[in-house]
Amino acid sequence: MMNHPKIISASTIDDHSLLVEFDNHQKKIYDINPLLEKEMFTPLRNAELFRAVRVDVGGYAVVWRKDIDISEHELWVHGKTIL
């Protein structure tokens, strides 16, 4: 399995998009709208909770609560690269 770059920072752009920076200096925008259909992610419809995003220790995921996270693999593969 390929090792993906680790996450060094994550912030929200609006109520459904993340700006994620990886340790290889690439930045990607990730739209969470498709995830909101899944029960695990429905709390993120709350903009205040969504804005509380943080990077997990080690940079392997972004997390909100202990039960809501998105892996670096998902963010890397499905995020849109920006320059």
PDB file with SEQRES, HELIX, SHEET and CRYST1 records, atoms N, CA, C and O in Angstrom:
SEQRES   1 A   83  MET MET ASN HIS PRO LYS ILE ILE SER ALA SER THR ILE          
SEQRES   2 A   83  ASP ASP HIS SER LEU LEU VAL GLU PHE ASP ASN HIS GLN          
SEQRES   3 A   83  LYS LYS ILE TYR ASP ILE ASN PRO LEU LEU GLU LYS GLU          
SEQRES   4 A   83  MET PHE THR PRO LEU ARG ASN ALA GLU LEU PHE ARG ALA          
SEQRES   5 A   83  VAL ARG VAL ASP VAL GLY GLY TYR ALA VAL VAL TRP ARG          
SEQRES   6 A   83  LYS ASP ILE ASP ILE SER GLU HIS GLU LEU TRP VAL HIS          
SEQRES   7 A   83  GLY LYS THR ILE LEU                                          
HELIX    1 AA1 ASN A   33  GLU A   37  5                                   5    
HELIX    2 AA2 GLU A   39  ARG A   45  5                                   7    
HELIX    3 AA3 ALA A   47  PHE A   50  1                                   4    
HELIX    4 AA4 GLU A   72  HIS A   78  1                                   7    
SHEET    1 AA1 4 ILE A   7  THR A  12  0                                        
SHEET    2 AA1 4 SER A  17  PHE A  22 -1                                        
SHEET    3 AA1 4 LYS A  27  ASP A  31 -1                                        
SHEET    4 AA1 4 LYS A  80  ILE A  82 -1                                        
SHEET    1 AA2 2 ALA A  61  ARG A  65  0                                        
SHEET    2 AA2 2 ILE A  68  SER A  71 -1                                        
CRYST1    1.000    1.000    1.000  90.00  90.00  90.00 P 1           1          
ATOM      1  N   MET A   1       0.838  -1.189   0.000  1.00  0.00           N  
ATOM      2  CA  MET A   1       0.000   0.000   0.000  1.00  0.00           C  
ATOM      3  C   MET A   1       0.879   1.248   0.000  1.00  0.00           C  
ATOM      4  O   MET A   1       1.891   1.323   0.696  1.00  0.00           O  
ATOM      5  N   MET A   2       0.461   2.213  -0.795  1.00  0.00           N  
ATOM      6  CA  MET A   2       1.242   3.443  -0.906  1.00  0.00           C  
ATOM      7  C   MET A   2       1.072   4.290   0.352  1.00  0.00           C  
ATOM      8  O   MET A   2      -0.025   4.417   0.897  1.00  0.00           O  
ATOM      9  N   ASN A   3       2.173   4.855   0.789  1.00  0.00           N  
ATOM     10  CA  ASN A   3       2.080   5.789   1.907  1.00  0.00           C  
ATOM     11  C   ASN A   3       1.678   7.153   1.387  1.00  0.00           C  
ATOM     12  O   ASN A   3       2.292   7.677   0.458  1.00  0.00           O  
ATOM     13  N   HIS A   4       0.659   7.719   1.976  1.00  0.00           N  
ATOM     14  CA  HIS A   4       0.210   9.041   1.569  1.00  0.00           C  
ATOM     15  C   HIS A   4       0.883  10.084   2.442  1.00  0.00           C  
ATOM     16  O   HIS A   4       1.286   9.792   3.568  1.00  0.00           O  
ATOM     17  N   PRO A   5       1.007  11.303   1.924  1.00  0.00           N  
ATOM     18  CA  PRO A   5       1.579  12.370   2.749  1.00  0.00           C  
ATOM     19  C   PRO A   5       0.741  12.567   4.009  1.00  0.00           C  
ATOM     20  O   PRO A   5      -0.471  12.353   4.007  1.00  0.00           O  
ATOM     21  N   LYS A   6       1.394  12.970   5.057  1.00  0.00           N  
ATOM     22  CA  LYS A   6       0.697  13.239   6.322  1.00  0.00           C  
ATOM     23  C   LYS A   6       0.106  14.648   6.287  1.00  0.00           C  
ATOM     24  O   LYS A   6       0.584  15.527   5.570  1.00  0.00           O  
ATOM     25  N   ILE A   7      -0.933  14.831   7.072  1.00  0.00           N  
ATOM     26  CA  ILE A   7      -1.609  16.117   7.146  1.00  0.00           C  
ATOM     27  C   ILE A   7      -0.873  17.004   8.148  1.00  0.00           C  
ATOM     28  O   ILE A   7      -0.588  16.573   9.265  1.00  0.00           O  
ATOM     29  N   ILE A   8      -0.567  18.231   7.755  1.00  0.00           N  
ATOM     30  CA  ILE A   8       0.050  19.145   8.721  1.00  0.00           C  
ATOM     31  C   ILE A   8      -0.905  20.238   9.175  1.00  0.00           C  
ATOM     32  O   ILE A   8      -0.723  20.802  10.254  1.00  0.00           O  
ATOM     33  N   SER A   9      -1.932  20.553   8.363  1.00  0.00           N  
ATOM     34  CA  SER A   9      -2.922  21.523   8.810  1.00  0.00           C  
ATOM     35  C   SER A   9      -4.239  21.294   8.091  1.00  0.00           C  
ATOM     36  O   SER A   9      -4.285  20.759   6.984  1.00  0.00           O  
ATOM     37  N   ALA A  10      -5.307  21.715   8.751  1.00  0.00           N  
ATOM     38  CA  ALA A  10      -6.639  21.617   8.158  1.00  0.00           C  
ATOM     39  C   ALA A  10      -7.474  22.771   8.683  1.00  0.00           C  
ATOM     40  O   ALA A  10      -7.437  23.096   9.870  1.00  0.00           O  
ATOM     41  N   SER A  11      -8.218  23.379   7.791  1.00  0.00           N  
ATOM     42  CA  SER A  11      -9.120  24.449   8.192  1.00  0.00           C  
ATOM     43  C   SER A  11     -10.348  24.403   7.296  1.00  0.00           C  
ATOM     44  O   SER A  11     -10.337  23.764   6.244  1.00  0.00           O  
ATOM     45  N   THR A  12     -11.401  25.081   7.717  1.00  0.00           N  
ATOM     46  CA  THR A  12     -12.610  25.107   6.906  1.00  0.00           C  
ATOM     47  C   THR A  12     -12.596  26.339   6.015  1.00  0.00           C  
ATOM     48  O   THR A  12     -12.130  27.405   6.415  1.00  0.00           O  
ATOM     49  N   ILE A  13     -13.112  26.178   4.804  1.00  0.00           N  
ATOM     50  CA  ILE A  13     -13.228  27.285   3.860  1.00  0.00           C  
ATOM     51  C   ILE A  13     -14.638  27.862   3.952  1.00  0.00           C  
ATOM     52  O   ILE A  13     -14.836  29.077   3.916  1.00  0.00           O  
ATOM     53  N   ASP A  14     -15.611  26.961   4.073  1.00  0.00           N  
ATOM     54  CA  ASP A  14     -17.011  27.347   4.213  1.00  0.00           C  
ATOM     55  C   ASP A  14     -17.680  26.241   5.040  1.00  0.00           C  
ATOM     56  O   ASP A  14     -16.994  25.515   5.759  1.00  0.00           O  
ATOM     57  N   ASP A  15     -18.978  26.106   4.950  1.00  0.00           N  
ATOM     58  CA  ASP A  15     -19.657  25.134   5.813  1.00  0.00           C  
ATOM     59  C   ASP A  15     -19.576  23.696   5.316  1.00  0.00           C  
ATOM     60  O   ASP A  15     -20.143  22.802   5.945  1.00  0.00           O  
ATOM     61  N   HIS A  16     -18.889  23.451   4.208  1.00  0.00           N  
ATOM     62  CA  HIS A  16     -18.792  22.064   3.732  1.00  0.00           C  
ATOM     63  C   HIS A  16     -17.477  21.744   3.034  1.00  0.00           C  
ATOM     64  O   HIS A  16     -17.358  20.686   2.415  1.00  0.00           O  
ATOM     65  N   SER A  17     -16.486  22.628   3.117  1.00  0.00           N  
ATOM     66  CA  SER A  17     -15.203  22.359   2.469  1.00  0.00           C  
ATOM     67  C   SER A  17     -14.041  22.544   3.438  1.00  0.00           C  
ATOM     68  O   SER A  17     -14.026  23.453   4.268  1.00  0.00           O  
ATOM     69  N   LEU A  18     -13.077  21.650   3.300  1.00  0.00           N  
ATOM     70  CA  LEU A  18     -11.851  21.711   4.091  1.00  0.00           C  
ATOM     71  C   LEU A  18     -10.690  22.099   3.195  1.00  0.00           C  
ATOM     72  O   LEU A  18     -10.616  21.683   2.039  1.00  0.00           O  
ATOM     73  N   LEU A  19      -9.783  22.901   3.738  1.00  0.00           N  
ATOM     74  CA  LEU A  19      -8.496  23.149   3.098  1.00  0.00           C  
ATOM     75  C   LEU A  19      -7.482  22.345   3.904  1.00  0.00           C  
ATOM     76  O   LEU A  19      -7.280  22.591   5.093  1.00  0.00           O  
ATOM     77  N   VAL A  20      -6.848  21.381   3.242  1.00  0.00           N  
ATOM     78  CA  VAL A  20      -5.916  20.474   3.921  1.00  0.00           C  
ATOM     79  C   VAL A  20      -4.533  20.650   3.327  1.00  0.00           C  
ATOM     80  O   VAL A  20      -4.361  20.614   2.109  1.00  0.00           O  
ATOM     81  N   GLU A  21      -3.540  20.842   4.201  1.00  0.00           N  
ATOM     82  CA  GLU A  21      -2.150  20.946   3.743  1.00  0.00           C  
ATOM     83  C   GLU A  21      -1.401  19.706   4.200  1.00  0.00           C  
ATOM     84  O   GLU A  21      -1.506  19.275   5.349  1.00  0.00           O  
ATOM     85  N   PHE A  22      -0.638  19.141   3.261  1.00  0.00           N  
ATOM     86  CA  PHE A  22       0.114  17.919   3.535  1.00  0.00           C  
ATOM     87  C   PHE A  22       1.600  18.217   3.701  1.00  0.00           C  
ATOM     88  O   PHE A  22       2.077  19.297   3.351  1.00  0.00           O  
ATOM     89  N   ASP A  23       2.322  17.233   4.243  1.00  0.00           N  
ATOM     90  CA  ASP A  23       3.743  17.469   4.538  1.00  0.00           C  
ATOM     91  C   ASP A  23       4.632  17.488   3.298  1.00  0.00           C  
ATOM     92  O   ASP A  23       5.840  17.695   3.417  1.00  0.00           O  
ATOM     93  N   ASN A  24       4.062  17.278   2.111  1.00  0.00           N  
ATOM     94  CA  ASN A  24       4.821  17.444   0.869  1.00  0.00           C  
ATOM     95  C   ASN A  24       4.512  18.804   0.229  1.00  0.00           C  
ATOM     96  O   ASN A  24       4.834  19.042  -0.935  1.00  0.00           O  
ATOM     97  N   HIS A  25       3.882  19.690   1.010  1.00  0.00           N  
ATOM     98  CA  HIS A  25       3.559  21.072   0.626  1.00  0.00           C  
ATOM     99  C   HIS A  25       2.381  21.188  -0.329  1.00  0.00           C  
ATOM    100  O   HIS A  25       2.080  22.283  -0.802  1.00  0.00           O  
ATOM    101  N   GLN A  26       1.709  20.081  -0.621  1.00  0.00           N  
ATOM    102  CA  GLN A  26       0.513  20.151  -1.457  1.00  0.00           C  
ATOM    103  C   GLN A  26      -0.676  20.548  -0.600  1.00  0.00           C  
ATOM    104  O   GLN A  26      -0.780  20.171   0.567  1.00  0.00           O  
ATOM    105  N   LYS A  27      -1.565  21.316  -1.203  1.00  0.00           N  
ATOM    106  CA  LYS A  27      -2.809  21.691  -0.542  1.00  0.00           C  
ATOM    107  C   LYS A  27      -3.963  21.147  -1.363  1.00  0.00           C  
ATOM    108  O   LYS A  27      -3.932  21.164  -2.593  1.00  0.00           O  
ATOM    109  N   LYS A  28      -4.981  20.666  -0.667  1.00  0.00           N  
ATOM    110  CA  LYS A  28      -6.149  20.135  -1.355  1.00  0.00           C  
ATOM    111  C   LYS A  28      -7.412  20.664  -0.695  1.00  0.00           C  
ATOM    112  O   LYS A  28      -7.452  20.929   0.507  1.00  0.00           O  
ATOM    113  N   ILE A  29      -8.440  20.809  -1.519  1.00  0.00           N  
ATOM    114  CA  ILE A  29      -9.753  21.172  -1.007  1.00  0.00           C  
ATOM    115  C   ILE A  29     -10.607  19.912  -1.042  1.00  0.00           C  
ATOM    116  O   ILE A  29     -10.681  19.219  -2.056  1.00  0.00           O  
ATOM    117  N   TYR A  30     -11.248  19.633   0.083  1.00  0.00           N  
ATOM    118  CA  TYR A  30     -12.067  18.428   0.205  1.00  0.00           C  
ATOM    119  C   TYR A  30     -13.493  18.824   0.567  1.00  0.00           C  
ATOM    120  O   TYR A  30     -13.734  19.493   1.572  1.00  0.00           O  
ATOM    121  N   ASP A  31     -14.428  18.399  -0.272  1.00  0.00           N  
ATOM    122  CA  ASP A  31     -15.844  18.699  -0.079  1.00  0.00           C  
ATOM    123  C   ASP A  31     -16.481  17.563   0.719  1.00  0.00           C  
ATOM    124  O   ASP A  31     -16.471  16.413   0.277  1.00  0.00           O  
ATOM    125  N   ILE A  32     -17.035  17.877   1.889  1.00  0.00           N  
ATOM    126  CA  ILE A  32     -17.627  16.816   2.717  1.00  0.00           C  
ATOM    127  C   ILE A  32     -19.075  16.498   2.357  1.00  0.00           C  
ATOM    128  O   ILE A  32     -19.652  15.574   2.930  1.00  0.00           O  
ATOM    129  N   ASN A  33     -19.679  17.236   1.423  1.00  0.00           N  
ATOM    130  CA  ASN A  33     -21.090  17.006   1.111  1.00  0.00           C  
ATOM    131  C   ASN A  33     -21.446  15.541   0.850  1.00  0.00           C  
ATOM    132  O   ASN A  33     -22.455  15.068   1.373  1.00  0.00           O  
ATOM    133  N   PRO A  34     -20.651  14.799   0.056  1.00  0.00           N  
ATOM    134  CA  PRO A  34     -21.013  13.389  -0.170  1.00  0.00           C  
ATOM    135  C   PRO A  34     -21.040  12.561   1.121  1.00  0.00           C  
ATOM    136  O   PRO A  34     -21.810  11.607   1.231  1.00  0.00           O  
ATOM    137  N   LEU A  35     -20.201  12.925   2.094  1.00  0.00           N  
ATOM    138  CA  LEU A  35     -20.147  12.169   3.352  1.00  0.00           C  
ATOM    139  C   LEU A  35     -21.363  12.425   4.237  1.00  0.00           C  
ATOM    140  O   LEU A  35     -21.711  11.594   5.076  1.00  0.00           O  
ATOM    141  N   LEU A  36     -22.004  13.571   4.049  1.00  0.00           N  
ATOM    142  CA  LEU A  36     -23.099  13.940   4.949  1.00  0.00           C  
ATOM    143  C   LEU A  36     -24.291  12.997   4.838  1.00  0.00           C  
ATOM    144  O   LEU A  36     -25.177  13.009   5.693  1.00  0.00           O  
ATOM    145  N   GLU A  37     -24.317  12.184   3.792  1.00  0.00           N  
ATOM    146  CA  GLU A  37     -25.379  11.176   3.653  1.00  0.00           C  
ATOM    147  C   GLU A  37     -25.165  10.012   4.623  1.00  0.00           C  
ATOM    148  O   GLU A  37     -26.101   9.274   4.930  1.00  0.00           O  
ATOM    149  N   LYS A  38     -23.940   9.854   5.099  1.00  0.00           N  
ATOM    150  CA  LYS A  38     -23.622   8.740   5.997  1.00  0.00           C  
ATOM    151  C   LYS A  38     -23.875   9.163   7.438  1.00  0.00           C  
ATOM    152  O   LYS A  38     -23.523  10.272   7.841  1.00  0.00           O  
ATOM    153  N   GLU A  39     -24.480   8.282   8.202  1.00  0.00           N  
ATOM    154  CA  GLU A  39     -24.886   8.615   9.562  1.00  0.00           C  
ATOM    155  C   GLU A  39     -23.735   9.120  10.418  1.00  0.00           C  
ATOM    156  O   GLU A  39     -23.906  10.040  11.218  1.00  0.00           O  
ATOM    157  N   MET A  40     -22.569   8.522  10.253  1.00  0.00           N  
ATOM    158  CA  MET A  40     -21.408   8.909  11.063  1.00  0.00           C  
ATOM    159  C   MET A  40     -21.094  10.404  10.914  1.00  0.00           C  
ATOM    160  O   MET A  40     -20.637  11.044  11.861  1.00  0.00           O  
ATOM    161  N   PHE A  41     -21.343  10.952   9.713  1.00  0.00           N  
ATOM    162  CA  PHE A  41     -20.929  12.323   9.409  1.00  0.00           C  
ATOM    163  C   PHE A  41     -22.054  13.352   9.528  1.00  0.00           C  
ATOM    164  O   PHE A  41     -21.797  14.550   9.404  1.00  0.00           O  
ATOM    165  N   THR A  42     -23.290  12.916   9.765  1.00  0.00           N  
ATOM    166  CA  THR A  42     -24.386  13.893   9.798  1.00  0.00           C  
ATOM    167  C   THR A  42     -24.192  14.994  10.838  1.00  0.00           C  
ATOM    168  O   THR A  42     -24.667  16.104  10.600  1.00  0.00           O  
ATOM    169  N   PRO A  43     -23.523  14.767  11.985  1.00  0.00           N  
ATOM    170  CA  PRO A  43     -23.309  15.896  12.906  1.00  0.00           C  
ATOM    171  C   PRO A  43     -22.535  17.054  12.277  1.00  0.00           C  
ATOM    172  O   PRO A  43     -22.628  18.186  12.752  1.00  0.00           O  
ATOM    173  N   LEU A  44     -21.773  16.786  11.217  1.00  0.00           N  
ATOM    174  CA  LEU A  44     -20.980  17.844  10.586  1.00  0.00           C  
ATOM    175  C   LEU A  44     -21.842  18.825   9.798  1.00  0.00           C  
ATOM    176  O   LEU A  44     -21.333  19.820   9.284  1.00  0.00           O  
ATOM    177  N   ARG A  45     -23.134  18.554   9.701  1.00  0.00           N  
ATOM    178  CA  ARG A  45     -24.046  19.553   9.115  1.00  0.00           C  
ATOM    179  C   ARG A  45     -24.130  20.777  10.031  1.00  0.00           C  
ATOM    180  O   ARG A  45     -24.543  21.856   9.606  1.00  0.00           O  
ATOM    181  N   ASN A  46     -23.735  20.594  11.283  1.00  0.00           N  
ATOM    182  CA  ASN A  46     -23.667  21.701  12.236  1.00  0.00           C  
ATOM    183  C   ASN A  46     -22.374  22.471  11.937  1.00  0.00           C  
ATOM    184  O   ASN A  46     -21.274  21.965  12.160  1.00  0.00           O  
ATOM    185  N   ALA A  47     -22.523  23.706  11.429  1.00  0.00           N  
ATOM    186  CA  ALA A  47     -21.359  24.485  10.990  1.00  0.00           C  
ATOM    187  C   ALA A  47     -20.372  24.730  12.122  1.00  0.00           C  
ATOM    188  O   ALA A  47     -19.161  24.739  11.898  1.00  0.00           O  
ATOM    189  N   GLU A  48     -20.876  24.927  13.330  1.00  0.00           N  
ATOM    190  CA  GLU A  48     -19.977  25.189  14.457  1.00  0.00           C  
ATOM    191  C   GLU A  48     -19.093  23.979  14.744  1.00  0.00           C  
ATOM    192  O   GLU A  48     -17.894  24.124  14.981  1.00  0.00           O  
ATOM    193  N   LEU A  49     -19.685  22.787  14.723  1.00  0.00           N  
ATOM    194  CA  LEU A  49     -18.894  21.566  14.916  1.00  0.00           C  
ATOM    195  C   LEU A  49     -17.911  21.395  13.768  1.00  0.00           C  
ATOM    196  O   LEU A  49     -16.740  21.089  13.991  1.00  0.00           O  
ATOM    197  N   PHE A  50     -18.380  21.590  12.543  1.00  0.00           N  
ATOM    198  CA  PHE A  50     -17.511  21.416  11.375  1.00  0.00           C  
ATOM    199  C   PHE A  50     -16.275  22.311  11.470  1.00  0.00           C  
ATOM    200  O   PHE A  50     -15.167  21.880  11.150  1.00  0.00           O  
ATOM    201  N   ARG A  51     -16.467  23.554  11.910  1.00  0.00           N  
ATOM    202  CA  ARG A  51     -15.339  24.493  12.012  1.00  0.00           C  
ATOM    203  C   ARG A  51     -14.341  24.099  13.104  1.00  0.00           C  
ATOM    204  O   ARG A  51     -13.236  24.639  13.151  1.00  0.00           O  
ATOM    205  N   ALA A  52     -14.716  23.170  13.977  1.00  0.00           N  
ATOM    206  CA  ALA A  52     -13.821  22.738  15.060  1.00  0.00           C  
ATOM    207  C   ALA A  52     -12.847  21.645  14.609  1.00  0.00           C  
ATOM    208  O   ALA A  52     -12.262  20.952  15.442  1.00  0.00           O  
ATOM    209  N   VAL A  53     -12.673  21.492  13.309  1.00  0.00           N  
ATOM    210  CA  VAL A  53     -11.782  20.447  12.777  1.00  0.00           C  
ATOM    211  C   VAL A  53     -10.369  20.624  13.316  1.00  0.00           C  
ATOM    212  O   VAL A  53      -9.900  21.745  13.513  1.00  0.00           O  
ATOM    213  N   ARG A  54      -9.700  19.496  13.550  1.00  0.00           N  
ATOM    214  CA  ARG A  54      -8.289  19.539  13.934  1.00  0.00           C  
ATOM    215  C   ARG A  54      -7.578  18.329  13.345  1.00  0.00           C  
ATOM    216  O   ARG A  54      -8.215  17.361  12.931  1.00  0.00           O  
ATOM    217  N   VAL A  55      -6.264  18.396  13.314  1.00  0.00           N  
ATOM    218  CA  VAL A  55      -5.457  17.301  12.759  1.00  0.00           C  
ATOM    219  C   VAL A  55      -5.158  16.310  13.875  1.00  0.00           C  
ATOM    220  O   VAL A  55      -4.745  16.699  14.967  1.00  0.00           O  
ATOM    221  N   ASP A  56      -5.368  15.037  13.595  1.00  0.00           N  
ATOM    222  CA  ASP A  56      -5.077  13.980  14.552  1.00  0.00           C  
ATOM    223  C   ASP A  56      -3.574  13.909  14.811  1.00  0.00           C  
ATOM    224  O   ASP A  56      -2.770  14.277  13.955  1.00  0.00           O  
ATOM    225  N   VAL A  57      -3.208  13.437  15.985  1.00  0.00           N  
ATOM    226  CA  VAL A  57      -1.790  13.264  16.319  1.00  0.00           C  
ATOM    227  C   VAL A  57      -1.150  12.343  15.278  1.00  0.00           C  
ATOM    228  O   VAL A  57      -1.655  11.254  15.007  1.00  0.00           O  
ATOM    229  N   GLY A  58      -0.050  12.785  14.707  1.00  0.00           N  
ATOM    230  CA  GLY A  58       0.629  11.997  13.684  1.00  0.00           C  
ATOM    231  C   GLY A  58       0.249  12.370  12.270  1.00  0.00           C  
ATOM    232  O   GLY A  58       0.936  11.981  11.326  1.00  0.00           O  
ATOM    233  N   GLY A  59      -0.849  13.128  12.099  1.00  0.00           N  
ATOM    234  CA  GLY A  59      -1.229  13.577  10.770  1.00  0.00           C  
ATOM    235  C   GLY A  59      -1.915  12.534   9.913  1.00  0.00           C  
ATOM    236  O   GLY A  59      -1.915  12.632   8.686  1.00  0.00           O  
ATOM    237  N   TYR A  60      -2.507  11.521  10.565  1.00  0.00           N  
ATOM    238  CA  TYR A  60      -3.142  10.437   9.806  1.00  0.00           C  
ATOM    239  C   TYR A  60      -4.604  10.699   9.483  1.00  0.00           C  
ATOM    240  O   TYR A  60      -5.207   9.941   8.723  1.00  0.00           O  
ATOM    241  N   ALA A  61      -5.189  11.755  10.041  1.00  0.00           N  
ATOM    242  CA  ALA A  61      -6.607  12.035   9.822  1.00  0.00           C  
ATOM    243  C   ALA A  61      -6.914  13.447  10.296  1.00  0.00           C  
ATOM    244  O   ALA A  61      -6.131  14.062  11.019  1.00  0.00           O  
ATOM    245  N   VAL A  62      -8.079  13.949   9.871  1.00  0.00           N  
ATOM    246  CA  VAL A  62      -8.656  15.122  10.512  1.00  0.00           C  
ATOM    247  C   VAL A  62      -9.795  14.601  11.375  1.00  0.00           C  
ATOM    248  O   VAL A  62     -10.490  13.657  11.001  1.00  0.00           O  
ATOM    249  N   VAL A  63      -9.977  15.222  12.524  1.00  0.00           N  
ATOM    250  CA  VAL A  63     -10.952  14.713  13.485  1.00  0.00           C  
ATOM    251  C   VAL A  63     -11.822  15.849  14.020  1.00  0.00           C  
ATOM    252  O   VAL A  63     -11.427  17.015  14.044  1.00  0.00           O  
ATOM    253  N   TRP A  64     -13.002  15.465  14.438  1.00  0.00           N  
ATOM    254  CA  TRP A  64     -13.908  16.403  15.110  1.00  0.00           C  
ATOM    255  C   TRP A  64     -14.183  15.923  16.519  1.00  0.00           C  
ATOM    256  O   TRP A  64     -13.876  16.609  17.494  1.00  0.00           O  
ATOM    257  N   ARG A  65     -14.765  14.738  16.617  1.00  0.00           N  
ATOM    258  CA  ARG A  65     -14.976  14.103  17.917  1.00  0.00           C  
ATOM    259  C   ARG A  65     -14.348  12.733  17.824  1.00  0.00           C  
ATOM    260  O   ARG A  65     -13.867  12.341  16.761  1.00  0.00           O  
ATOM    261  N   LYS A  66     -14.345  12.001  18.918  1.00  0.00           N  
ATOM    262  CA  LYS A  66     -13.669  10.698  18.881  1.00  0.00           C  
ATOM    263  C   LYS A  66     -14.300   9.753  17.860  1.00  0.00           C  
ATOM    264  O   LYS A  66     -13.674   8.781  17.436  1.00  0.00           O  
ATOM    265  N   ASP A  67     -15.551  10.046  17.464  1.00  0.00           N  
ATOM    266  CA  ASP A  67     -16.235   9.150  16.540  1.00  0.00           C  
ATOM    267  C   ASP A  67     -16.378   9.705  15.129  1.00  0.00           C  
ATOM    268  O   ASP A  67     -17.039   9.087  14.294  1.00  0.00           O  
ATOM    269  N   ILE A  68     -15.773  10.857  14.845  1.00  0.00           N  
ATOM    270  CA  ILE A  68     -15.866  11.440  13.497  1.00  0.00           C  
ATOM    271  C   ILE A  68     -14.468  11.811  13.018  1.00  0.00           C  
ATOM    272  O   ILE A  68     -13.808  12.666  13.609  1.00  0.00           O  
ATOM    273  N   ASP A  69     -14.026  11.169  11.954  1.00  0.00           N  
ATOM    274  CA  ASP A  69     -12.719  11.491  11.374  1.00  0.00           C  
ATOM    275  C   ASP A  69     -12.704  11.141   9.891  1.00  0.00           C  
ATOM    276  O   ASP A  69     -13.527  10.361   9.410  1.00  0.00           O  
ATOM    277  N   ILE A  70     -11.755  11.731   9.181  1.00  0.00           N  
ATOM    278  CA  ILE A  70     -11.535  11.432   7.769  1.00  0.00           C  
ATOM    279  C   ILE A  70     -10.039  11.161   7.610  1.00  0.00           C  
ATOM    280  O   ILE A  70      -9.210  11.968   8.031  1.00  0.00           O  
ATOM    281  N   SER A  71      -9.701  10.032   7.008  1.00  0.00           N  
ATOM    282  CA  SER A  71      -8.301   9.610   6.907  1.00  0.00           C  
ATOM    283  C   SER A  71      -7.508  10.436   5.898  1.00  0.00           C  
ATOM    284  O   SER A  71      -8.068  11.055   4.993  1.00  0.00           O  
ATOM    285  N   GLU A  72      -6.205  10.427   6.078  1.00  0.00           N  
ATOM    286  CA  GLU A  72      -5.337  11.141   5.134  1.00  0.00           C  
ATOM    287  C   GLU A  72      -5.464  10.526   3.751  1.00  0.00           C  
ATOM    288  O   GLU A  72      -5.345  11.234   2.752  1.00  0.00           O  
ATOM    289  N   HIS A  73      -5.703   9.217   3.672  1.00  0.00           N  
ATOM    290  CA  HIS A  73      -5.874   8.544   2.377  1.00  0.00           C  
ATOM    291  C   HIS A  73      -7.072   9.127   1.626  1.00  0.00           C  
ATOM    292  O   HIS A  73      -6.960   9.493   0.456  1.00  0.00           O  
ATOM    293  N   GLU A  74      -8.214   9.212   2.306  1.00  0.00           N  
ATOM    294  CA  GLU A  74      -9.428   9.756   1.688  1.00  0.00           C  
ATOM    295  C   GLU A  74      -9.220  11.201   1.243  1.00  0.00           C  
ATOM    296  O   GLU A  74      -9.596  11.571   0.131  1.00  0.00           O  
ATOM    297  N   LEU A  75      -8.626  12.009   2.102  1.00  0.00           N  
ATOM    298  CA  LEU A  75      -8.402  13.418   1.778  1.00  0.00           C  
ATOM    299  C   LEU A  75      -7.438  13.575   0.611  1.00  0.00           C  
ATOM    300  O   LEU A  75      -7.634  14.426  -0.256  1.00  0.00           O  
ATOM    301  N   TRP A  76      -6.390  12.745   0.594  1.00  0.00           N  
ATOM    302  CA  TRP A  76      -5.377  12.814  -0.459  1.00  0.00           C  
ATOM    303  C   TRP A  76      -5.949  12.365  -1.788  1.00  0.00           C  
ATOM    304  O   TRP A  76      -5.752  13.034  -2.802  1.00  0.00           O  
ATOM    305  N   VAL A  77      -6.658  11.236  -1.804  1.00  0.00           N  
ATOM    306  CA  VAL A  77      -7.141  10.658  -3.046  1.00  0.00           C  
ATOM    307  C   VAL A  77      -8.311  11.455  -3.632  1.00  0.00           C  
ATOM    308  O   VAL A  77      -8.398  11.628  -4.848  1.00  0.00           O  
ATOM    309  N   HIS A  78      -9.201  11.935  -2.776  1.00  0.00           N  
ATOM    310  CA  HIS A  78     -10.414  12.577  -3.272  1.00  0.00           C  
ATOM    311  C   HIS A  78     -10.429  14.105  -3.159  1.00  0.00           C  
ATOM    312  O   HIS A  78     -11.363  14.751  -3.633  1.00  0.00           O  
ATOM    313  N   GLY A  79      -9.404  14.678  -2.536  1.00  0.00           N  
ATOM    314  CA  GLY A  79      -9.319  16.128  -2.483  1.00  0.00           C  
ATOM    315  C   GLY A  79      -8.898  16.704  -3.833  1.00  0.00           C  
ATOM    316  O   GLY A  79      -8.240  16.033  -4.628  1.00  0.00           O  
ATOM    317  N   LYS A  80      -9.283  17.945  -4.079  1.00  0.00           N  
ATOM    318  CA  LYS A  80      -8.892  18.615  -5.317  1.00  0.00           C  
ATOM    319  C   LYS A  80      -7.634  19.450  -5.047  1.00  0.00           C  
ATOM    320  O   LYS A  80      -7.631  20.324  -4.180  1.00  0.00           O  
ATOM    321  N   THR A  81      -6.577  19.168  -5.795  1.00  0.00           N  
ATOM    322  CA  THR A  81      -5.295  19.864  -5.615  1.00  0.00           C  
ATOM    323  C   THR A  81      -5.418  21.322  -6.030  1.00  0.00           C  
ATOM    324  O   THR A  81      -5.984  21.638  -7.076  1.00  0.00           O  
ATOM    325  N   ILE A  82      -4.883  22.204  -5.198  1.00  0.00           N  
ATOM    326  CA  ILE A  82      -4.807  23.613  -5.565  1.00  0.00           C  
ATOM    327  C   ILE A  82      -3.357  24.036  -5.587  1.00  0.00           C  
ATOM    328  O   ILE A  82      -2.518  23.430  -4.921  1.00  0.00           O  
ATOM    329  N   LEU A  83      -3.057  25.068  -6.345  1.00  0.00           N  
ATOM    330  CA  LEU A  83      -1.662  25.513  -6.471  1.00  0.00           C  
ATOM    331  C   LEU A  83      -1.328  26.550  -5.429  1.00  0.00           C  
ATOM    332  O   LEU A  83      -0.199  27.038  -5.383  1.00  0.00           O  
TER     333      LEU A  83                                                      
END                                                                             
